[in-house]
Amino acid sequence: QEVAQSIAEVEQTCGRLDVLVNNAGVADFGPLAETDFDRWRRVMATNLDGVFLMSQACLPLLSVRGGAIVNIGSISGLRASTLRIAYGTSKAAIIHLTKQQAAELGEVGIRANCVCPGPVNTKLALAVHSPEIRAAYHDAIPLNRYGSEREIAEVICFLASERASYVTGQVVASDGGFDATGVGLPALRG
């Protein structure tokens, strides 16, 4: 109901919506054996259902003049990892949902793309990544560092802008090269 009210306010004030960034999400890290259905549904309801429902609710305003949808996925949607059964699956589904949006909405002038951040220096990452985990990521990422929130925002801004007017259905891993390395054993780099 709050979403409908907010969308009605945007429509009344602006008449249209140019960009929708679907960035709400919840992180959940646990193995398959310990992920009960309630835990699974909580992750899916926020990460996947939220993207679907917001996109659907904003569609009438986006289609007034064409617009852009930028969905926030994750490197966990591109690469399987331990302890991410619900989170990784939800982010992989967002990637495919983005492609479905691009295929369907292009004819009404709406572009849809997905940004998949790798490890980023956020409050959440600092809280859940131990020094050992951070060191392992640094070794596995070709740029040897975590990304910044600003670096992710720059990719989002590009995809939302007119500079990306012929870009739709794309998945951009903003991850310091983490996805490109595959196994990427640090010992093989020397």
Short mmCIF file of the C-alpha atoms (twelve columns), coordinates in Angstrom:
data_MODEL
# 
_entry.id   MODEL 
# 
loop_
_atom_site.group_PDB 
_atom_site.id 
_atom_site.type_symbol 
_atom_site.label_atom_id 
_atom_site.label_alt_id 
_atom_site.label_comp_id 
_atom_site.label_asym_id 
_atom_site.label_seq_id 
_atom_site.Cartn_x 
_atom_site.Cartn_y 
_atom_site.Cartn_z 
_atom_site.pdbx_PDB_model_num 
ATOM 1   C CA . GLN A 1   0.000  0.000   0.000   1 
ATOM 2   C CA . GLU A 2   2.903  2.368   0.762   1 
ATOM 3   C CA . VAL A 3   4.399  1.558   -2.634  1 
ATOM 4   C CA . ALA A 4   1.133  2.365   -4.405  1 
ATOM 5   C CA . GLN A 5   0.888  5.644   -2.504  1 
ATOM 6   C CA . SER A 6   4.475  6.585   -3.380  1 
ATOM 7   C CA . ILE A 7   3.932  5.751   -7.056  1 
ATOM 8   C CA . ALA A 8   0.730  7.812   -7.067  1 
ATOM 9   C CA . GLU A 9   2.688  10.751  -5.600  1 
ATOM 10  C CA . VAL A 10  5.342  10.431  -8.324  1 
ATOM 11  C CA . GLU A 11  2.634  10.320  -10.984 1 
ATOM 12  C CA . GLN A 12  0.875  13.371  -9.539  1 
ATOM 13  C CA . THR A 13  4.090  15.368  -9.161  1 
ATOM 14  C CA . CYS A 14  6.075  14.320  -12.253 1 
ATOM 15  C CA . GLY A 15  3.687  12.477  -14.534 1 
ATOM 16  C CA . ARG A 16  6.341  9.901   -15.372 1 
ATOM 17  C CA . LEU A 17  9.256  7.930   -14.007 1 
ATOM 18  C CA . ASP A 18  12.555 7.844   -15.877 1 
ATOM 19  C CA . VAL A 19  14.561 5.346   -13.832 1 
ATOM 20  C CA . LEU A 20  13.784 2.533   -11.424 1 
ATOM 21  C CA . VAL A 21  16.683 1.047   -9.460  1 
ATOM 22  C CA . ASN A 22  15.665 -2.143  -7.676  1 
ATOM 23  C CA . ASN A 23  18.198 -2.307  -4.865  1 
ATOM 24  C CA . ALA A 24  16.343 -3.696  -1.861  1 
ATOM 25  C CA . GLY A 25  17.806 -6.938  -0.649  1 
ATOM 26  C CA . VAL A 26  18.537 -9.124  2.304   1 
ATOM 27  C CA . ALA A 27  21.695 -11.169 2.750   1 
ATOM 28  C CA . ASP A 28  21.353 -14.657 4.134   1 
ATOM 29  C CA . PHE A 29  24.234 -17.041 4.431   1 
ATOM 30  C CA . GLY A 30  23.637 -20.640 5.366   1 
ATOM 31  C CA . PRO A 31  23.906 -24.160 3.983   1 
ATOM 32  C CA . LEU A 32  21.079 -26.018 2.241   1 
ATOM 33  C CA . ALA A 33  20.556 -28.341 5.204   1 
ATOM 34  C CA . GLU A 34  19.933 -25.413 7.564   1 
ATOM 35  C CA . THR A 35  17.804 -23.255 5.252   1 
ATOM 36  C CA . ASP A 36  14.203 -23.990 6.116   1 
ATOM 37  C CA . PHE A 37  11.387 -22.886 3.830   1 
ATOM 38  C CA . ASP A 38  10.539 -19.800 5.921   1 
ATOM 39  C CA . ARG A 39  14.136 -18.600 5.636   1 
ATOM 40  C CA . TRP A 40  14.105 -19.339 1.872   1 
ATOM 41  C CA . ARG A 41  10.828 -17.436 1.373   1 
ATOM 42  C CA . ARG A 42  12.054 -14.419 3.370   1 
ATOM 43  C CA . VAL A 43  15.040 -14.077 1.028   1 
ATOM 44  C CA . MET A 44  12.962 -14.622 -2.112  1 
ATOM 45  C CA . ALA A 45  10.214 -12.250 -0.948  1 
ATOM 46  C CA . THR A 46  12.671 -9.406  -0.517  1 
ATOM 47  C CA . ASN A 47  15.274 -10.044 -3.200  1 
ATOM 48  C CA . LEU A 48  13.199 -11.446 -6.059  1 
ATOM 49  C CA . ASP A 49  9.548  -10.677 -5.378  1 
ATOM 50  C CA . GLY A 50  10.477 -7.085  -4.543  1 
ATOM 51  C CA . VAL A 51  12.086 -6.560  -7.958  1 
ATOM 52  C CA . PHE A 52  9.102  -8.112  -9.721  1 
ATOM 53  C CA . LEU A 53  6.484  -6.147  -7.772  1 
ATOM 54  C CA . MET A 54  8.251  -2.773  -7.979  1 
ATOM 55  C CA . SER A 55  8.871  -3.186  -11.705 1 
ATOM 56  C CA . GLN A 56  5.266  -4.113  -12.306 1 
ATOM 57  C CA . ALA A 57  3.948  -1.243  -10.166 1 
ATOM 58  C CA . CYS A 58  6.177  1.336   -11.891 1 
ATOM 59  C CA . LEU A 59  5.550  0.096   -15.429 1 
ATOM 60  C CA . PRO A 60  2.749  2.557   -16.264 1 
ATOM 61  C CA . LEU A 61  4.937  5.530   -15.305 1 
ATOM 62  C CA . LEU A 62  8.054  4.179   -17.012 1 
ATOM 63  C CA . SER A 63  6.223  3.558   -20.268 1 
ATOM 64  C CA . VAL A 64  5.006  7.160   -20.573 1 
ATOM 65  C CA . ARG A 65  8.220  8.163   -22.334 1 
ATOM 66  C CA . GLY A 66  10.424 5.120   -22.011 1 
ATOM 67  C CA . GLY A 67  12.827 4.664   -19.162 1 
ATOM 68  C CA . ALA A 68  15.369 2.424   -17.551 1 
ATOM 69  C CA . ILE A 69  15.231 -0.321  -14.982 1 
ATOM 70  C CA . VAL A 70  18.462 -1.216  -13.228 1 
ATOM 71  C CA . ASN A 71  18.236 -4.307  -11.068 1 
ATOM 72  C CA . ILE A 72  20.912 -5.059  -8.507  1 
ATOM 73  C CA . GLY A 73  22.037 -8.663  -8.639  1 
ATOM 74  C CA . SER A 74  25.247 -9.991  -7.156  1 
ATOM 75  C CA . ILE A 75  28.358 -11.894 -8.078  1 
ATOM 76  C CA . SER A 76  26.618 -14.644 -6.077  1 
ATOM 77  C CA . GLY A 77  24.043 -14.831 -8.877  1 
ATOM 78  C CA . LEU A 78  26.794 -15.477 -11.423 1 
ATOM 79  C CA . ARG A 79  29.030 -17.812 -9.403  1 
ATOM 80  C CA . ALA A 80  27.880 -20.505 -7.023  1 
ATOM 81  C CA . SER A 81  29.378 -20.375 -3.562  1 
ATOM 82  C CA . THR A 82  29.078 -22.160 -0.282  1 
ATOM 83  C CA . LEU A 83  26.500 -20.909 2.228   1 
ATOM 84  C CA . ARG A 84  24.507 -18.918 -0.321  1 
ATOM 85  C CA . ILE A 85  21.736 -21.326 -1.333  1 
ATOM 86  C CA . ALA A 86  18.878 -18.806 -0.951  1 
ATOM 87  C CA . TYR A 87  20.799 -15.581 -1.561  1 
ATOM 88  C CA . GLY A 88  22.658 -16.801 -4.662  1 
ATOM 89  C CA . THR A 89  19.546 -18.361 -6.148  1 
ATOM 90  C CA . SER A 90  17.547 -15.155 -5.626  1 
ATOM 91  C CA . LYS A 91  20.264 -13.098 -7.335  1 
ATOM 92  C CA . ALA A 92  20.517 -15.551 -10.259 1 
ATOM 93  C CA . ALA A 93  16.751 -15.230 -10.687 1 
ATOM 94  C CA . ILE A 94  17.079 -11.422 -10.771 1 
ATOM 95  C CA . ILE A 95  19.579 -11.773 -13.609 1 
ATOM 96  C CA . HIS A 96  17.104 -13.801 -15.640 1 
ATOM 97  C CA . LEU A 97  14.198 -11.536 -14.690 1 
ATOM 98  C CA . THR A 98  16.245 -8.629  -16.071 1 
ATOM 99  C CA . LYS A 99  16.622 -10.396 -19.414 1 
ATOM 100 C CA . GLN A 100 12.883 -11.139 -19.473 1 
ATOM 101 C CA . GLN A 101 12.159 -7.467  -18.767 1 
ATOM 102 C CA . ALA A 102 14.470 -6.376  -21.583 1 
ATOM 103 C CA . ALA A 103 12.859 -8.773  -24.053 1 
ATOM 104 C CA . GLU A 104 9.337  -7.723  -23.166 1 
ATOM 105 C CA . LEU A 105 9.678  -4.018  -22.416 1 
ATOM 106 C CA . GLY A 106 11.989 -2.930  -25.219 1 
ATOM 107 C CA . GLU A 107 9.080  -2.402  -27.570 1 
ATOM 108 C CA . VAL A 108 7.681  0.273   -25.235 1 
ATOM 109 C CA . GLY A 109 11.073 1.964   -24.906 1 
ATOM 110 C CA . ILE A 110 12.056 0.616   -21.507 1 
ATOM 111 C CA . ARG A 111 15.583 -0.693  -21.077 1 
ATOM 112 C CA . ALA A 112 16.433 -3.212  -18.335 1 
ATOM 113 C CA . ASN A 113 19.927 -4.085  -17.145 1 
ATOM 114 C CA . CYS A 114 21.474 -5.713  -14.116 1 
ATOM 115 C CA . VAL A 115 24.527 -4.765  -12.052 1 
ATOM 116 C CA . CYS A 116 26.216 -7.589  -10.151 1 
ATOM 117 C CA . PRO A 117 28.531 -6.211  -7.493  1 
ATOM 118 C CA . GLY A 118 31.352 -8.316  -6.165  1 
ATOM 119 C CA . PRO A 119 32.758 -7.752  -2.693  1 
ATOM 120 C CA . VAL A 120 32.175 -4.103  -1.781  1 
ATOM 121 C CA . ASN A 121 33.207 -2.144  1.308   1 
ATOM 122 C CA . THR A 122 29.803 -1.723  2.928   1 
ATOM 123 C CA . LYS A 123 28.770 -1.796  6.582   1 
ATOM 124 C CA . LEU A 124 27.323 -5.264  6.003   1 
ATOM 125 C CA . ALA A 125 30.528 -6.602  4.441   1 
ATOM 126 C CA . LEU A 126 32.611 -5.153  7.248   1 
ATOM 127 C CA . ALA A 127 30.301 -6.805  9.787   1 
ATOM 128 C CA . VAL A 128 30.202 -10.293 8.244   1 
ATOM 129 C CA . HIS A 129 33.578 -10.673 6.515   1 
ATOM 130 C CA . SER A 130 36.302 -11.717 8.898   1 
ATOM 131 C CA . PRO A 131 39.897 -10.645 8.238   1 
ATOM 132 C CA . GLU A 132 40.512 -14.135 6.804   1 
ATOM 133 C CA . ILE A 133 37.579 -13.831 4.400   1 
ATOM 134 C CA . ARG A 134 38.706 -10.351 3.332   1 
ATOM 135 C CA . ALA A 135 42.241 -11.618 2.692   1 
ATOM 136 C CA . ALA A 136 40.919 -14.533 0.634   1 
ATOM 137 C CA . TYR A 137 38.789 -12.188 -1.480  1 
ATOM 138 C CA . HIS A 138 41.738 -9.862  -2.037  1 
ATOM 139 C CA . ASP A 139 43.752 -12.822 -3.309  1 
ATOM 140 C CA . ALA A 140 40.929 -14.000 -5.604  1 
ATOM 141 C CA . ILE A 141 40.082 -10.605 -7.133  1 
ATOM 142 C CA . PRO A 142 42.424 -9.501  -9.940  1 
ATOM 143 C CA . LEU A 143 42.268 -5.875  -8.744  1 
ATOM 144 C CA . ASN A 144 43.235 -7.160  -5.258  1 
ATOM 145 C CA . ARG A 145 40.704 -5.072  -3.352  1 
ATOM 146 C CA . TYR A 146 37.089 -4.646  -2.453  1 
ATOM 147 C CA . GLY A 147 35.056 -2.209  -4.523  1 
ATOM 148 C CA . SER A 148 33.520 0.977   -3.199  1 
ATOM 149 C CA . GLU A 149 29.874 1.944   -3.075  1 
ATOM 150 C CA . ARG A 150 30.717 4.852   -5.393  1 
ATOM 151 C CA . GLU A 151 32.161 2.502   -8.019  1 
ATOM 152 C CA . ILE A 152 28.937 0.489   -8.055  1 
ATOM 153 C CA . ALA A 153 26.873 3.695   -8.185  1 
ATOM 154 C CA . GLU A 154 28.837 4.881   -11.240 1 
ATOM 155 C CA . VAL A 155 27.857 1.738   -13.172 1 
ATOM 156 C CA . ILE A 156 24.230 2.140   -12.130 1 
ATOM 157 C CA . CYS A 157 24.236 5.805   -13.202 1 
ATOM 158 C CA . PHE A 158 25.698 4.900   -16.581 1 
ATOM 159 C CA . LEU A 159 23.068 2.219   -17.251 1 
ATOM 160 C CA . ALA A 160 20.304 4.608   -16.190 1 
ATOM 161 C CA . SER A 161 21.584 7.404   -18.422 1 
ATOM 162 C CA . GLU A 162 21.075 8.267   -22.069 1 
ATOM 163 C CA . ARG A 163 24.708 7.267   -22.663 1 
ATOM 164 C CA . ALA A 164 23.447 3.675   -22.397 1 
ATOM 165 C CA . SER A 165 20.474 4.267   -24.711 1 
ATOM 166 C CA . TYR A 166 21.217 1.172   -26.801 1 
ATOM 167 C CA . VAL A 167 22.073 -1.099  -23.874 1 
ATOM 168 C CA . THR A 168 19.418 -3.472  -22.584 1 
ATOM 169 C CA . GLY A 169 19.293 -7.003  -21.250 1 
ATOM 170 C CA . GLN A 170 22.885 -6.809  -20.074 1 
ATOM 171 C CA . VAL A 171 24.508 -8.045  -16.894 1 
ATOM 172 C CA . VAL A 172 27.485 -6.031  -15.712 1 
ATOM 173 C CA . ALA A 173 29.709 -7.610  -13.089 1 
ATOM 174 C CA . SER A 174 31.258 -4.731  -11.179 1 
ATOM 175 C CA . ASP A 175 33.571 -7.005  -9.252  1 
ATOM 176 C CA . GLY A 176 37.223 -6.159  -9.856  1 
ATOM 177 C CA . GLY A 177 37.483 -9.079  -12.280 1 
ATOM 178 C CA . PHE A 178 36.344 -11.717 -9.770  1 
ATOM 179 C CA . ASP A 179 33.867 -13.380 -12.160 1 
ATOM 180 C CA . ALA A 180 36.343 -13.359 -15.059 1 
ATOM 181 C CA . THR A 181 38.969 -15.348 -13.187 1 
ATOM 182 C CA . GLY A 182 36.973 -18.542 -12.783 1 
ATOM 183 C CA . VAL A 183 38.902 -20.604 -10.294 1 
ATOM 184 C CA . GLY A 184 41.555 -17.892 -10.312 1 
ATOM 185 C CA . LEU A 185 44.060 -19.524 -7.988  1 
ATOM 186 C CA . PRO A 186 46.288 -16.752 -6.645  1 
ATOM 187 C CA . ALA A 187 49.296 -19.118 -6.674  1 
ATOM 188 C CA . LEU A 188 49.036 -19.394 -10.477 1 
ATOM 189 C CA . ARG A 189 49.362 -15.634 -11.007 1 
ATOM 190 C CA . GLY A 190 53.032 -15.325 -10.135 1 
# 
